[in-house]
């Protein structure tokens, strides 16, 4: 069973930018209500896309350097990275169908 894994400022380059397949990063915080709404959706998608896309979560309160680097102003913000570059971004707690569309677009790219 695939699960989103935590990334930090210290290992973001290694785990995200150098990832061998596309990866979606959830920029979130513990106090953020919409972040908690989207978390179970990401867990479902991590299982559905297991082996084709990875899923990570970055706590913006503990890892502000990376959040600032990618201009995160609202959370949750989800950024899909492919070959170390951001290729798609979604801001806010969006429906599962919206996330699937973004993921499928990147995988079919």
C-alpha positions in Angstrom: 0.0 0.0 0.0 1.6 3.2 -1.2 1.5 6.3 1.1 2.6 9.9 0.6 6.0 10.3 2.3 7.4 13.4 4.1 10.0 15.6 2.5 11.9 18.5 4.1 14.1 21.4 3.1 17.1 19.1 3.6 16.0 16.2 1.4 13.8 18.0 -1.2 16.4 17.9 -3.9 17.2 14.3 -3.4 13.7 13.0 -3.0 11.8 15.3 -5.4 14.1 17.0 -7.9 16.1 13.8 -8.5 13.1 11.5 -8.4 13.1 8.8 -11.1 9.4 9.3 -11.9 6.9 12.1 -11.6 6.1 13.2 -8.1 3.3 15.3 -6.6 4.2 17.4 -3.6 1.5 18.5 -1.2 2.6 21.8 0.6 0.5 21.7 3.8 0.4 22.6 7.5 -1.1 20.9 10.5 -3.4 23.9 11.3 -4.9 24.0 7.7 -8.4 22.6 7.5 -8.5 22.2 3.7 -5.2 20.3 3.9 -6.8 17.7 6.1 -9.7 17.4 3.6 -7.3 16.6 0.7 -5.0 14.2 2.6 -7.2 11.1 2.3 -7.7 11.8 -1.4 -3.9 11.9 -1.9 -3.6 8.6 0.0 -6.1 7.0 -2.4 -4.3 8.4 -5.4 -1.0 7.2 -4.1 -2.4 3.7 -4.1 -4.0 4.1 -7.5 -0.9 5.4 -9.2 1.6 3.3 -7.3 4.6 2.6 -9.4 3.8 5.4 -11.9 3.9 8.5 -9.7 5.1 9.2 -6.2 3.4 11.4 -3.6 5.1 13.5 -1.0 4.1 16.0 1.7 6.0 19.1 2.8 5.0 20.8 6.0 5.4 24.5 5.2 5.8 25.6 8.8 8.8 23.4 9.4 10.3 23.8 5.8 9.7 27.4 4.9 12.8 27.6 2.6 11.3 25.2 0.0 7.9 26.8 0.3 9.3 30.3 -0.4 11.4 28.9 -3.2 8.3 27.7 -5.0 6.2 30.8 -4.1 3.7 29.0 -1.9 1.2 31.6 -0.7 -1.9 29.5 0.0 -2.2 25.9 1.2 -2.8 23.3 0.3 -0.8 23.8 -2.9 0.0 20.7 -4.9 2.9 20.8 -7.4 3.6 18.0 -9.8 7.4 17.7 -10.6 8.7 15.8 -13.6 12.4 15.5 -14.4 13.1 17.9 -11.5 10.8 20.7 -12.8 7.4 21.9 -11.7 5.0 21.0 -14.5 1.5 21.5 -13.0 0.1 23.2 -9.9 -3.2 23.1 -8.0 -4.1 25.5 -5.2 -6.8 24.6 -2.7 -8.7 21.6 -1.7 -10.0 20.5 -5.1 -12.1 17.4 -6.0 -10.4 14.1 -6.7 -11.3 14.3 -10.4 -9.3 17.5 -10.8 -6.2 15.9 -9.3 -6.6 12.8 -11.5 -6.9 15.0 -14.6 -3.6 16.8 -13.7 -1.8 13.5 -12.9 -3.0 11.8 -16.1 -2.0 14.8 -18.2 1.6 14.6 -16.8 1.8 10.8 -17.2 0.5 10.9 -20.8 2.8 13.9 -21.4 
